[in-house]
Amino acid sequence: MTCRELADILSDYLAGELAQEHCATIRSHLDACPHCVHFVETYQITIQVSRQLPTAPLPAELLERLQRSLEEDTP
């Protein structure tokens, strides 16, 4: 596994959405690649911090556009 391949599937890995063989490959890569270990740790911190941010309501105009768009896509 390359560092790029790990980065491409990291969110799935952290969400527990990968097959065990993929997880084992990722763990093997992390055992040998301190750069990716740092990347994963930083990514996890980013997730934790972003979950603590307050949510802001959508502007009314954007909400209306989104609702219209969803209604148009509904068969």
KEDREN-551541 format. One line per 3 residues: number of its first residue (from 1); for each residue x, y, z of N, C-alpha, C. Coordinates in steps of 0.2 Angstrom, whole numbers, plus 5000, padded with zeros to 4 digits. Layout:
<atoms>
NUM> X Y Z X Y Z X Y Z  ... .
</atoms>
This chain:
<atoms>
1> 5004 4994 5000 5000 5000 5000 5004 5006 5000  5003 5011 4996 5006 5017 4996 5003 5022 5001  5007 5028 5002 5004 5033 5006 4998 5036 5003 .
4> 4998 5037 4996 4992 5040 4993 4986 5035 4993  4987 5029 4993 4981 5024 4993 4978 5024 5000  4983 5025 5005 4980 5025 5012 4976 5032 5013 .
7> 4979 5037 5011 4975 5043 5011 4968 5043 5008  4968 5040 5002 4962 5039 4998 4956 5035 5002  4958 5031 5006 4953 5027 5010 4953 5028 5018 .
10> 4957 5033 5020 4957 5034 5027 4951 5035 5030  4946 5039 5027 4940 5040 5031 4936 5034 5032  4936 5029 5027 4932 5023 5027 4936 5019 5033 .
13> 4942 5019 5033 4946 5015 5038 4944 5017 5045  4944 5024 5046 4942 5026 5053 4935 5025 5055  4931 5025 5050 4924 5024 5051 4922 5016 5052 .
16> 4927 5012 5051 4926 5005 5052 4922 5002 5046  4923 5005 5040 4919 5003 5034 4923 4998 5029  4929 4996 5031 4933 4992 5027 4933 4985 5029 .
19> 4934 4981 5024 4935 4973 5025 4941 4973 5030  4942 4967 5033 4947 4966 5038 4954 4966 5034  4954 4963 5028 4960 4962 5025 4963 4969 5023 .
22> 4958 4974 5021 4961 4981 5020 4963 4984 5026  4960 4983 5032 4962 4985 5038 4969 4983 5040  4970 4976 5039 4977 4973 5040 4982 4976 5036 .
25> 4981 4978 5030 4986 4981 5025 4987 4988 5028  4982 4992 5030 4983 4998 5032 4987 4998 5039  4986 4994 5043 4990 4993 5049 4997 4991 5048 .
28> 4998 4987 5043 5005 4985 5041 5009 4991 5038  5005 4995 5034 5008 5001 5031 5010 5006 5037  5005 5007 5042 5006 5012 5047 5012 5009 5052 .
31> 5013 5003 5052 5019 5000 5056 5026 5002 5053  5026 5004 5047 5032 5005 5043 5033 5012 5041  5027 5016 5042 5027 5023 5039 5026 5029 5044 .
34> 5030 5031 5048 5029 5037 5053 5025 5043 5050  5027 5044 5043 5023 5050 5040 5016 5049 5040  5014 5043 5038 5006 5041 5038 5003 5041 5045 .
37> 5007 5039 5050 5005 5039 5057 5003 5046 5059  5008 5050 5057 5007 5057 5059 5001 5060 5055  5000 5058 5049 4994 5060 5045 4988 5058 5048 .
40> 4987 5051 5050 4981 5048 5053 4980 5052 5060  4985 5053 5064 4984 5056 5070 4981 5063 5069  4984 5067 5065 4981 5074 5063 4974 5074 5060 .
43> 4973 5069 5056 4966 5068 5053 4961 5067 5059  4963 5062 5064 4958 5061 5069 4957 5067 5074  4962 5071 5075 4961 5077 5079 4957 5082 5075 .
46> 4958 5082 5069 4954 5087 5065 4946 5085 5065  4945 5078 5065 4938 5076 5066 4935 5078 5072  4939 5077 5078 4937 5078 5084 4935 5085 5085 .
49> 4940 5090 5083 4939 5097 5084 4933 5099 5080  4932 5097 5074 4927 5099 5069 4920 5097 5072  4920 5091 5076 4913 5089 5079 4911 5094 5085 .
52> 4916 5098 5087 4915 5102 5093 4912 5109 5091  4913 5110 5084 4911 5117 5082 4903 5118 5082  4901 5124 5084 4894 5125 5084 4891 5124 5077 .
55> 4885 5122 5076 4882 5122 5070 4878 5128 5069  4878 5131 5063 4875 5137 5061 4869 5135 5057  4863 5138 5057 4857 5137 5053 4859 5139 5046 .
58> 4856 5135 5041 4856 5137 5034 4853 5144 5033  4855 5148 5029 4852 5154 5027 4845 5152 5024  4840 5156 5025 4833 5154 5022 4833 5153 5015 .
61> 4836 5157 5011 4837 5157 5004 4840 5150 5002  4845 5148 5005 4849 5142 5003 4844 5136 5005  4841 5136 5010 4836 5131 5012 4831 5130 5007 .
64> 4828 5135 5005 4823 5135 5000 4825 5132 4993  4831 5134 4991 4834 5132 4985 4835 5124 4986  4838 5122 4991 4839 5115 4992 4833 5111 4992 .
67> 4827 5113 4996 4821 5110 4996 4818 5109 4989  4818 5115 4985 4816 5115 4978 4820 5110 4974  4826 5110 4975 4830 5105 4971 4829 5098 4973 .
70> 4828 5096 4979 4826 5089 4981 4819 5088 4978  4814 5092 4978 4808 5091 4976 4808 5089 4968  4812 5093 4965 4813 5092 4957 4816 5085 4956 .
73> 4820 5083 4960 4823 5076 4959 4819 5070 4961  4814 5072 4965 4809 5066 4967 4805 5064 4961  4805 5057 4960 4800 5055 4954 4793 5055 4956 .
</atoms>
